[in-house]
Amino acid sequence: MSDLANKKCVPCEGNIPPFNVDEIHKYLKKVDGWQVLEDKIDGFHLIKNFKFDNFLQSQEFVNKVGEVAELEGHHPDLWFGWGYAKIKIYTHAIKGLAESDFILAAKIDQISNA
């Protein structure tokens, strides 16, 4: 879909502003099927639901996401159960979105398409 999956997440210590709406929409075109939502606690964040045939497939997917997240040093919120997984990505330190959030989303898309 884009070259984002080939990039590396950059740790954020809060020293950058979060993406504005224009930047978010520009990057959203580079990932597959992610939604942008906003709330008062986390600001803007990416969220995506994944469907599977059973619990084991959901668990295996979440484990692979966890491995990528640990390698990237960027950790999403994960929910999963029988036949589903839900992932929420944002940069906690800036309470919003940055390029690394979209990089992680692109890497997760590679897992789900494998």
Secondary structure, DSSP 4 states (H G I P E B T S, - for coil): --GGGGS------S-SPPP-HHHHHHHHTTSSS-EEEEETTTEEEEEEEEE-SSHHHHHHHHHHHHHHHHHHT---EEEEETTEEEEEE-BGGGTB--HHHHHHHHHHHHHHH-
